[in-house]
Amino acid sequence: MLLCLLVGCRARTPGYHADVAPILARHCLPCHRPGGVAPAPHIDDYVHARSYAQPIRVAVQTRRMPPWGIDNTGLCGAWEDARWLSGDEIATIARWQEAGAPEGSPAVKAPEDAPAEAGALFRADAVAGIGGVYRPGLGAGGNRCFVADPGLDRDRLLTAIRVRSTDARAVAQVTLFALDSATGETQAAALDAADPGLGYACFGGARVADARLVASWTWPDPVLRMPAGTGVRLGGGRKLVVQIHYDISLTGSAFASDTSIDLQLDDGAREARILPVTAVGTLPPGQRYVAVEGALPVERRLRVVGVAPLMHIRGSTMRVEVEHGRCLAELDHWHFSAQQLFRARQPVVVEAGERLHISCAYKTLGRSQPMHFGESADEEECAAYLWVTD
């Protein structure tokens, strides 16, 4: 070490097979491979990875890829199954690209297959289908709500969902809402009947009263599990709304598919409820950065075990914290079509009398009129749905 300080030492140049391929296999190949759900590039071998070395470096250094919007440095929460490259992994890819993306010794081979899907351990106890084949086409049809009946004869606790589609490449994001009243079911049925084709137009929420968010899923794993040991209540005899955000950039406008949501139920789980922390405001046009803030007093002690953030297409960052600066979750790379539930590695305890605080930032460049808050595509939202237990 002293010799290195005196004369300088160069770190070993990373090679594809020994150093870079294992990183890509862990973090990228679940999507970026033949048959994967992500658009090009496919980077499952040396030839393809080398040709995209510069874009790969930029994507990981800016943390645009892998698509994991929530901070996982440990400074503001830590999350299960985080698609989060370490600083060393990012540096390895950067040094490899700078060196000309060498192949290195092929004697050390990367894993040939992407990580196994968690769906192998999934148990389907009920199914919520969209009711047929849907073709989103171009434009507003890419965001759609479908009324589904899971056929539950009594209240059950939802512990996981599995998204199945006849062509999963374009099913970018799924949000599941429980309808907790006859009024909500009637409203959803009326929207469905009034809108030509399968389902009805929606964007941020389900557009009906008493629609309660219960799951928020995105690529690459077909299975979304609730925080460990917990479940969210679904009402017996009640319907659900399945909201899907489609992305046809890979499949083309002729894409059509039938999508179903398998439900795993466990009445022995600990019931979690969902606590929304929100902010509202009016966003002035033409701004590179404009923020809104909100707060929620906590009435009784609770444990935060997960968070599902929600903004629309103008959103850029979000921060959720307990008063006095105790950070709970922070998002630096928001993407509307990559919403999901993030499961905390360790519960965060919030005491009665404390306040939860949320702040959301937006870009309104290119707009000439103020933006208001609501559920439509031309409005915004600022919400963190917290999975909490007592």
C-alpha positions as CSV (number, residue, x, y, z in Angstrom):
1,M,0.0,0.0,0.0
2,L,2.9,2.4,0.9
3,L,4.5,1.7,-2.5
4,C,1.2,2.5,-4.2
5,L,1.1,5.8,-2.4
6,L,4.7,6.6,-3.5
7,V,4.7,5.6,-7.1
8,G,1.0,5.1,-7.9
9,C,-0.8,1.9,-8.7
10,R,-3.4,1.3,-11.4
11,A,-6.4,-0.8,-10.6
12,R,-6.8,-4.0,-12.6
13,T,-8.7,-3.4,-15.8
14,P,-12.1,-5.1,-15.5
15,G,-13.0,-7.7,-18.1
16,Y,-16.4,-8.6,-19.4
17,H,-16.6,-12.3,-18.3
18,A,-15.0,-12.0,-14.8
19,D,-16.3,-8.6,-13.7
20,V,-19.1,-7.0,-15.8
21,A,-21.2,-10.0,-16.9
22,P,-22.0,-11.0,-13.3
23,I,-23.2,-7.5,-12.6
24,L,-25.4,-7.5,-15.7
25,A,-26.7,-10.9,-14.8
26,R,-27.8,-9.8,-11.4
27,H,-29.3,-6.4,-12.3
28,C,-30.1,-6.2,-16.0
29,L,-30.7,-9.6,-17.6
30,P,-34.1,-10.3,-16.0
31,C,-35.3,-7.7,-18.6
32,H,-32.6,-7.1,-21.2
33,R,-32.4,-10.6,-22.8
34,P,-34.3,-12.3,-25.6
35,G,-37.8,-13.0,-24.3
36,G,-37.4,-10.4,-21.6
37,V,-39.9,-7.6,-21.0
38,A,-37.7,-4.6,-21.6
39,P,-37.2,-2.9,-24.9
40,A,-33.8,-3.2,-26.6
41,P,-31.0,-3.4,-26.0
42,H,-30.4,-7.1,-25.3
43,I,-27.1,-7.3,-23.5
44,D,-26.9,-11.0,-22.7
45,D,-23.6,-11.7,-24.3
46,Y,-20.2,-10.0,-24.8
47,V,-20.9,-8.7,-28.4
48,H,-24.1,-6.9,-27.5
49,A,-22.8,-5.6,-24.1
50,R,-19.7,-4.2,-25.8
51,S,-21.7,-2.4,-28.5
52,Y,-23.8,-0.7,-25.7
53,A,-21.0,-0.1,-23.3
54,Q,-21.3,3.7,-23.3
55,P,-25.1,3.7,-22.9
56,I,-24.8,1.1,-20.1
57,R,-22.3,3.3,-18.3
58,V,-24.4,6.4,-18.6
59,A,-27.6,4.5,-17.5
60,V,-26.0,3.1,-14.3
61,Q,-24.1,6.2,-13.4
62,T,-27.3,8.3,-13.6
63,R,-29.2,5.5,-11.9
64,R,-31.8,5.6,-14.7
65,M,-31.1,1.8,-14.8
66,P,-31.9,-0.5,-13.2
67,P,-35.3,1.1,-12.8
68,W,-35.4,1.4,-9.0
69,G,-36.5,4.9,-8.0
70,I,-36.1,4.8,-4.3
71,D,-32.8,5.5,-2.5
72,N,-31.1,2.4,-1.1
73,T,-27.9,3.8,0.2
74,G,-29.0,3.3,3.8
75,L,-29.2,7.1,4.4
76,C,-33.0,7.0,3.9
77,G,-34.3,3.5,4.4
78,A,-33.2,0.2,3.0
79,W,-35.5,-2.0,0.9
80,E,-36.0,-5.7,0.1
81,D,-34.9,-7.0,-3.3
82,A,-33.5,-3.7,-4.2
83,R,-32.4,-3.3,-7.9
84,W,-29.6,-1.0,-6.7
85,L,-26.0,-1.1,-8.0
86,S,-23.3,-0.4,-5.4
87,G,-20.8,2.3,-5.9
88,D,-18.1,-0.4,-6.6
89,E,-20.4,-2.0,-9.3
90,I,-20.9,1.3,-11.0
91,A,-17.2,2.1,-10.9
92,T,-16.4,-1.4,-12.4
93,I,-18.7,-0.7,-15.4
94,A,-17.2,2.8,-15.9
95,R,-13.6,1.5,-15.8
96,W,-14.5,-1.3,-18.2
97,Q,-16.1,1.1,-20.7
98,E,-13.2,3.6,-20.4
99,A,-10.7,0.7,-21.2
100,G,-12.5,-0.1,-24.4
101,A,-14.9,-2.7,-23.0
102,P,-12.4,-5.6,-23.1
103,E,-13.6,-9.2,-23.1
104,G,-11.0,-10.5,-20.8
105,S,-10.6,-14.2,-20.2
106,P,-13.5,-16.2,-21.5
107,A,-12.5,-19.0,-19.1
108,V,-14.6,-17.3,-16.4
109,K,-18.1,-17.4,-17.7
110,A,-21.1,-15.4,-16.5
111,P,-24.3,-17.2,-15.5
112,E,-26.2,-18.2,-18.6
113,D,-29.6,-17.6,-17.2
114,A,-31.3,-14.7,-15.4
115,P,-32.1,-15.1,-11.8
116,A,-34.9,-17.5,-11.1
117,E,-38.4,-16.0,-10.8
118,A,-40.0,-15.9,-7.4
119,G,-43.2,-17.1,-9.0
120,A,-42.0,-20.7,-8.5
121,L,-43.1,-20.4,-4.8
122,F,-46.4,-18.6,-5.5
123,R,-49.8,-20.1,-4.6
124,A,-52.8,-18.8,-6.5
125,D,-55.9,-18.8,-4.2
126,A,-58.1,-16.6,-6.4
127,V,-57.9,-14.8,-9.8
128,A,-58.8,-11.2,-10.9
129,G,-59.0,-11.2,-14.7
130,I,-59.6,-8.2,-16.9
131,G,-62.5,-9.9,-18.7
132,G,-61.0,-10.6,-22.2
133,V,-58.4,-9.4,-24.7
134,Y,-57.6,-5.7,-24.7
135,R,-55.8,-3.7,-27.4
136,P,-54.5,-0.4,-26.0
137,G,-53.4,1.1,-29.3
138,L,-51.9,4.6,-29.3
139,G,-52.7,7.5,-27.0
140,A,-55.0,7.5,-24.0
141,G,-55.9,3.8,-24.3
142,G,-52.5,3.0,-22.7
143,N,-54.0,3.7,-19.2
144,R,-57.0,1.5,-18.5
145,C,-59.1,0.2,-15.6
146,F,-61.0,-3.1,-15.6
147,V,-63.6,-4.3,-13.1
148,A,-62.8,-7.8,-11.7
149,D,-64.5,-10.2,-9.4
150,P,-62.2,-12.5,-7.5
151,G,-65.1,-14.5,-6.1
152,L,-64.3,-14.2,-2.4
153,D,-67.0,-15.5,-0.1
154,R,-65.6,-13.8,3.0
155,D,-62.9,-11.3,4.0
156,R,-59.4,-12.5,3.2
157,L,-55.9,-11.1,3.6
158,L,-53.9,-10.6,0.4
159,T,-50.2,-11.5,0.8
160,A,-49.0,-11.5,-2.8
161,I,-50.1,-11.1,-6.4
162,R,-48.8,-12.5,-9.6
163,V,-49.3,-10.7,-12.9
164,R,-49.9,-13.0,-15.9
165,S,-50.4,-11.8,-19.5
166,T,-50.5,-13.5,-22.9
167,D,-47.8,-10.9,-23.9
168,A,-46.2,-9.4,-20.8
169,R,-43.9,-7.1,-22.6
170,A,-46.3,-4.2,-22.8
171,V,-47.9,-4.6,-19.3
172,A,-45.6,-2.0,-17.6
173,Q,-47.4,-1.4,-14.4
174,V,-50.4,-2.7,-12.5
175,T,-52.3,-1.2,-9.6
176,L,-55.0,-3.1,-7.7
177,F,-57.8,-1.3,-6.0
178,A,-60.4,-2.9,-3.6
179,L,-64.0,-1.6,-3.9
180,D,-65.2,-1.4,-0.3
181,S,-68.9,-0.4,-0.9
182,A,-71.8,-1.0,-3.2
183,T,-71.6,2.6,-4.2
184,G,-68.0,2.2,-5.5
185,E,-69.0,-1.0,-7.4
186,T,-72.0,0.8,-9.0
187,Q,-69.8,3.7,-10.1
188,A,-67.2,1.4,-11.6
189,A,-69.8,-0.6,-13.4
190,A,-71.3,2.7,-14.8
191,L,-67.9,3.9,-16.0
192,D,-67.3,0.5,-17.7
193,A,-70.7,0.5,-19.4
194,A,-70.3,4.1,-20.7
195,D,-66.8,3.6,-22.2
196,P,-66.7,1.6,-25.5
197,G,-64.6,-1.5,-25.4
198,L,-63.2,-3.5,-22.5
199,G,-62.7,-1.5,-19.3
200,Y,-62.8,2.3,-18.9
201,A,-60.3,5.2,-19.1
202,C,-58.4,6.0,-15.9
203,F,-55.0,7.5,-15.1
204,G,-54.0,8.0,-11.5
205,G,-56.7,6.3,-9.5
206,A,-59.8,4.2,-10.1
207,R,-62.2,7.2,-10.5
208,V,-64.7,5.8,-8.0
209,A,-65.6,6.3,-4.4
210,D,-64.2,3.9,-1.8
211,A,-61.5,2.6,-4.1
212,R,-58.7,1.5,-1.8
213,L,-55.2,0.8,-3.1
214,V,-54.0,-2.7,-2.2
215,A,-51.1,-3.5,-4.5
216,S,-48.7,-1.6,-6.9
217,W,-46.5,-3.7,-9.2
218,T,-44.0,-3.2,-12.0
219,W,-41.3,-5.2,-13.9
220,P,-39.3,-7.4,-13.8
221,D,-40.6,-10.0,-11.3
222,P,-44.1,-11.2,-12.1
223,V,-44.7,-11.6,-8.3
224,L,-45.3,-8.8,-5.9
225,R,-45.2,-9.8,-2.2
226,M,-46.6,-7.7,0.7
227,P,-44.1,-6.8,3.4
228,A,-43.0,-10.0,5.3
229,G,-45.7,-11.6,7.4
230,T,-48.4,-9.1,6.5
231,G,-51.6,-9.0,4.3
232,V,-54.1,-6.4,3.1
233,R,-57.8,-7.0,3.6
234,L,-60.0,-7.8,0.7
235,G,-63.8,-7.7,1.3
236,G,-65.9,-10.8,0.9
237,G,-68.2,-10.5,-2.1
238,R,-66.6,-7.3,-3.3
239,K,-65.1,-6.5,-6.6
240,L,-61.7,-5.1,-7.5
241,V,-60.4,-2.6,-10.1
242,V,-57.3,-3.7,-12.0
243,Q,-55.5,-0.6,-13.4
244,I,-52.9,-1.3,-16.1
245,H,-50.4,1.1,-17.6
246,Y,-49.4,-0.3,-21.0
247,D,-46.1,0.5,-22.8
248,I,-46.2,-0.5,-26.5
249,S,-42.8,0.8,-27.4
250,L,-41.6,-2.8,-27.8
251,T,-44.7,-4.6,-29.1
252,G,-46.1,-1.9,-31.4
253,S,-49.6,-0.4,-31.7
254,A,-51.1,-3.7,-32.8
255,F,-50.4,-5.2,-29.4
256,A,-53.3,-7.0,-27.6
257,S,-53.3,-9.3,-24.6
258,D,-55.4,-10.9,-21.9
259,T,-54.1,-10.1,-18.4
260,S,-55.0,-11.8,-15.1
261,I,-53.9,-11.1,-11.5
262,D,-53.4,-14.2,-9.3
263,L,-54.1,-13.5,-5.6
264,Q,-52.3,-15.3,-2.8
265,L,-54.3,-15.2,0.4
266,D,-53.3,-16.0,4.0
267,D,-55.7,-15.4,6.9
268,G,-52.9,-16.1,9.3
269,A,-50.9,-13.0,8.2
270,R,-50.7,-9.8,10.3
271,E,-53.1,-7.3,8.8
272,A,-51.6,-4.2,7.4
273,R,-53.6,-1.1,6.6
274,I,-52.6,1.6,4.0
275,L,-52.1,5.1,5.3
276,P,-52.0,7.8,2.6
277,V,-49.7,10.8,3.3
278,T,-50.5,13.5,0.7
279,A,-49.9,17.1,-0.4
280,V,-51.8,19.3,-2.8
281,G,-51.2,22.6,-4.5
282,T,-51.1,24.4,-7.8
283,L,-48.0,24.1,-9.9
284,P,-47.0,27.2,-11.9
285,P,-46.0,26.7,-15.5
286,G,-42.5,26.9,-17.0
287,Q,-40.6,25.8,-13.9
288,R,-37.6,23.5,-13.8
289,Y,-38.3,22.8,-10.1
290,V,-41.5,23.4,-8.1
291,A,-42.5,21.6,-4.9
292,V,-45.5,21.0,-2.7
293,E,-45.5,19.8,0.9
294,G,-48.0,18.2,3.3
295,A,-48.1,16.6,6.7
296,L,-50.2,14.1,8.6
297,P,-50.4,13.8,12.4
298,V,-50.1,10.2,13.7
299,E,-52.9,9.4,16.2
300,R,-51.5,6.1,17.5
301,R,-48.2,4.2,17.4
302,L,-47.5,2.4,14.1
303,R,-44.9,0.5,12.2
304,V,-44.2,1.4,8.6
305,V,-43.3,-1.7,6.7
306,G,-43.7,-0.5,3.1
307,V,-44.4,2.5,0.8
308,A,-46.0,2.9,-2.6
309,P,-45.3,6.4,-4.0
310,L,-47.6,8.2,-6.5
311,M,-47.0,11.2,-8.7
312,H,-47.9,11.7,-12.4
313,I,-45.7,12.4,-15.4
314,R,-44.4,15.8,-14.2
315,G,-43.1,14.3,-10.9
316,S,-39.4,14.1,-10.4
317,T,-38.5,13.6,-6.7
318,M,-40.3,12.7,-3.4
319,R,-39.2,12.6,0.2
320,V,-41.1,11.2,3.1
321,E,-39.9,11.7,6.7
322,V,-41.0,11.6,10.3
323,E,-40.7,15.1,12.0
324,H,-37.3,16.3,13.1
325,G,-35.8,15.0,9.9
326,R,-35.9,11.2,10.4
327,C,-36.0,10.1,6.7
328,L,-38.4,7.3,5.8
329,A,-38.1,7.2,2.0
330,E,-36.6,9.3,-0.8
331,L,-37.1,9.0,-4.6
332,D,-34.7,10.6,-7.0
333,H,-35.8,9.0,-10.2
334,W,-39.6,8.9,-10.5
335,H,-41.2,7.2,-13.5
336,F,-45.0,7.1,-13.8
337,S,-45.0,3.7,-15.5
338,A,-42.7,2.1,-13.0
339,Q,-44.8,2.5,-9.8
340,Q,-44.5,-0.2,-7.2
341,L,-44.7,-1.1,-3.5
342,F,-41.3,-0.9,-1.8
343,R,-40.9,-3.3,1.2
344,A,-38.8,-2.0,4.1
345,R,-36.0,-4.3,5.4
346,Q,-36.7,-3.0,8.9
347,P,-40.0,-1.4,10.1
348,V,-39.9,2.3,11.0
349,V,-41.7,3.0,14.2
350,V,-43.7,6.3,14.4
351,E,-45.0,7.3,17.8
352,A,-48.4,8.7,18.5
353,G,-48.3,12.5,18.3
354,E,-45.5,12.6,15.7
355,R,-46.1,13.9,12.2
356,L,-45.3,12.4,8.9
357,H,-44.1,14.9,6.3
358,I,-44.1,14.6,2.5
359,S,-42.6,16.8,-0.2
360,C,-42.8,16.3,-4.0
361,A,-41.0,18.1,-6.7
362,Y,-42.1,18.6,-10.4
363,K,-40.9,20.0,-13.7
364,T,-43.4,22.1,-15.5
365,L,-41.2,23.2,-18.4
366,G,-43.1,23.6,-21.7
367,R,-46.5,24.3,-20.0
368,S,-48.3,27.6,-20.4
369,Q,-51.0,27.0,-17.8
370,P,-50.8,26.1,-14.1
371,M,-51.3,22.4,-13.2
372,H,-53.8,21.5,-10.5
373,F,-54.0,18.3,-8.5
374,G,-56.4,15.5,-9.4
375,E,-56.6,12.1,-11.1
376,S,-56.5,13.0,-14.8
377,A,-53.5,13.0,-17.1
378,D,-53.3,16.8,-17.2
379,E,-53.2,17.0,-13.4
380,E,-50.7,15.9,-10.7
381,E,-50.6,14.0,-7.4
382,C,-48.3,13.8,-4.4
383,A,-49.0,10.8,-2.3
384,A,-47.1,8.1,-0.4
385,Y,-49.2,5.1,0.5
386,L,-47.7,3.6,3.6
387,W,-48.2,0.0,4.6
388,V,-48.5,0.1,8.4
389,T,-49.2,-2.3,11.2
390,D,-49.9,-1.6,14.9
